[in-house]
Amino acid sequence: MVALFWIVFWAGLVVLAFAAGISLRVRLHRHVRARIPVLDDEALDTILNTGILTDDDEPLDIREIDEEERKFWSESWDEPEEL
């Protein structure tokens, strides 16, 4: 009788583990699929005409980015405190 209990117990744990694994796989698949952009005919035309596919209204200003980077690296940094 005790042996039957342990067989049922371990079988239940195995079923729960499989169910958890399948649930995790489905959630991860939905999460990854939501992040993949959809490429339709309009998107392909945009890529072919402009060379990029972006939802941004304005293109990036390379000069402004370079200036911000120069400012960042020119800042003085406090030395770490020794304990």
Secondary structure, DSSP 4 states (H G I P E B T S, - for coil): -HHHHHHHHHHHHHHHHHHHHHHHHHHHHHHHHHHSPP--HHHHHHHHHHS-----SS---HHHHHHHHHHHHHS--PPPPP-
